[in-house]
Amino acid sequence: MALREFADARGLQWAVWDVIPSMYYPQPRTTPTEHAASDGDGWLAFECLDTGERRRFVPAPRDWHLRSDAELGLLCADALPLPRRRRLTE
């Protein structure tokens, strides 16, 4: 698993990493407009370090870790937004 940090065109800081499906990480559901990932392709997980926003890009391009920050920003912009995490209350 590779991990990168980059700034998008708006100046927001993002972390991105690849997730390889296994018995612990089932494949995400895709909409008809998304490309369905085959077993082993995985996805990119994006998390904004400034806002906590999370996104998922399916399937993960094999060379994503070699792409420029601008190219990662485009992938992030095309990624599916995920629901906000709920905080546990004590």
N, C-alpha and C positions, 0 to 999 in steps of 0.2 A: 504494500500500500504506500503510495507516494502522497505527500502533502505539500501544497503550495499556498502562498498568500499573495494577493495582488490587490490593486486598487482599480475599481471600475471607472467608467467615463465620468461618473458623478463625484468621484473621489472617495467613495465608500470602500473600506477595507473588507476583503473576503478571504476566507479559508476554503480550499477545495481539496477533496481527496476522493479516491476511487473506492467503491464498495464492490467486492466480488461476492456474488450470491453463493450461499451454502445452506446447510440445514439450519444455521443460526440467523441468516439474513435471507428471507424469501424474496422472490422477485417482486418488484413493485407492480401494481396494477397500472396498465397504460390505457389511455384514451385512444379512440380511432385515429386521432391526428398525430399520435406519437408513434415512433418506431418501436415495435415490440423487440425486446432484447431476448436473445436466445440464452440458454443456460451457459454460464461462464462469462458472458459479456459484461455484466454488471452495470453500474451507473456512477455518475459523479454526484457527490454530495457537496453543496455549497452552503456556507454559513457566513452571514454578514457579522463581522466582529464589532461593528458599530451599533447595529440595531437588533441583532439576534435573528433576523429573517433567515429562513432556510429554504433551499430549493433543491430539486433533483433533476438531472439531465440523463435521459435514457436513449440509447445505450452510451456507455462511456467510449469516446474515441480512443483507440489504442495509443495514440501519440499525444494525448492531452497534456501530459507533464512536460512536453517539449514545446508547447505552444506559447506564444507571447502573452503578456498580460492583457493586451487589447483583444486577442482571440479568446482568452478565457472569459473576458468581460462579455463577449458576444454569446458564448455558450451559456453563461450565467443568465443573461437577459432572456434567452430562449428556454431556460429551465422552468420546470413546473413548480410553482410556489407550494410550500407545505404548510399545514396548520401550525399555529404557534404552540409551543409546549406549554402545558398547564403546570403551574407551580403546585407542589404538594403543600398542604397546610398542616400545621402541627396541631 
